Amino acid sequence: MRWEARELTATDDAALLPLKGLVRSVRTPEFAGVTFHEVLCRSALNKVPGVSEMPFGWTINPTRGCLHRCTYCFARKTHEYLDLDSGVDFDTQIIVKTNLVEVLRKELGRPSWKREHVALGTNSDPYMRAEGRYRLMPGVIQALAASDTPFSILTKGPLLKRDLPLLVDAAQRVEVGVGVSLAFADPELQQRVEPGTPTPKARLDLVRAITDAGLDCTVMAMPILPWLTDSDAHLDALFGAVAQAGATWITAGALHLRPGAREWFLAWLGRDHPDLVPRYRVLYEGGSYVSQEYRAWLSGRLRSARLRHGFVSRPGRENRQFPLRGSTPDGVASSVPSVVSSVGQEQLALF
């Protein structure tokens, strides 16, 4: 569960945070500017509050904070519960639960465990690059499958290919949902908005690898950015590439700007597209969500794009078990406030 000593720099005592269960804080040249805070967690399973409209009751977050650096990610706000900021700290101060698998096995083995659906990818990506070192996900997958617990994974990380044999085996025992997050057809724009993420091509290759392995794959095309990625040309390029990669279904929705993400995204917008800032302020003047008129307009375009590219009907399992990060499905915001509330509340009891 630890990186080899020769690959670590010395522990930086000045970087240590007042975290419960903290073992050590480490840096490595491979992740310049990033500090990993290794902790021993008390719980692996996080209960989603009953008021939530999410289609699952439990989540697992192997880490907190995320190397993807997505400017729009609503999970940024949860870093403030650790007395860290939702911007640079969310990108560079990564909490890793190194005993996660051991704790998870104990929790899944309790007589009280009812084998409810568990979602991964609600707060940070379980297949961000650091997973290549910590290797928490193989144990998580094996523990869930062995306990007959259905689960889903949402990721931007091609590292999931490493665990495809485990996922195929797990799918023989339980329902397994696999989702790939990809909202950009333009790699240059994608790298500006999500500077730490794999390219669209890498994620399309992941979609193909998942479906070639015999698993369904939903693509979450979220968030659609007003005036940047909502044109017919961009939607056609994105939906066409996703269809060609073999995705089972595609869900898309407009950007929403919760506190914590709002200021960071608008700061990026002011640097890259200052002319759009006034238009965004008008579009989001009602709060975190685009206007009803825009949602209705976008929803129609998304339905048309699906039809043009062969996404006629949802698969039997509906593929609704994936969390939302930074957007609303088909422009409809009805469920998102409870989603965000759930993610925020669950973090209060993680350690």
Secondary structure as GFF3:
##gff-version 3
##sequence-region A 1 351
A	DSSP	three_ten_helix	5	7	.	.	.	ID=ss1
A	DSSP	three_ten_helix	13	15	.	.	.	ID=ss2
A	DSSP	beta_strand	22	26	.	.	.	ID=ss3
A	DSSP	three_ten_helix	29	31	.	.	.	ID=ss4
A	DSSP	beta_strand	35	39	.	.	.	ID=ss5
A	DSSP	beta_strand	46	47	.	.	.	ID=ss6
A	DSSP	beta_strand	58	60	.	.	.	ID=ss7
A	DSSP	beta_strand	63	64	.	.	.	ID=ss8
A	DSSP	three_ten_helix	74	82	.	.	.	ID=ss9
A	DSSP	alpha_helix	88	92	.	.	.	ID=ss10
A	DSSP	beta_strand	93	97	.	.	.	ID=ss11
A	DSSP	alpha_helix	100	108	.	.	.	ID=ss12
A	DSSP	beta_strand	118	120	.	.	.	ID=ss13
A	DSSP	alpha_helix	131	134	.	.	.	ID=ss14
A	DSSP	alpha_helix	137	146	.	.	.	ID=ss15
A	DSSP	beta_strand	151	155	.	.	.	ID=ss16
A	DSSP	three_ten_helix	158	163	.	.	.	ID=ss17
A	DSSP	alpha_helix	164	171	.	.	.	ID=ss18
A	DSSP	beta_strand	176	181	.	.	.	ID=ss19
A	DSSP	alpha_helix	187	193	.	.	.	ID=ss20
A	DSSP	alpha_helix	200	212	.	.	.	ID=ss21
A	DSSP	beta_strand	218	224	.	.	.	ID=ss22
A	DSSP	alpha_helix	232	244	.	.	.	ID=ss23
A	DSSP	beta_strand	249	254	.	.	.	ID=ss24
A	DSSP	alpha_helix	262	272	.	.	.	ID=ss25
A	DSSP	three_ten_helix	274	276	.	.	.	ID=ss26
A	DSSP	alpha_helix	277	283	.	.	.	ID=ss27
A	DSSP	alpha_helix	292	308	.	.	.	ID=ss28
A	DSSP	three_ten_helix	329	331	.	.	.	ID=ss29
A	DSSP	alpha_helix	336	347	.	.	.	ID=ss30
###
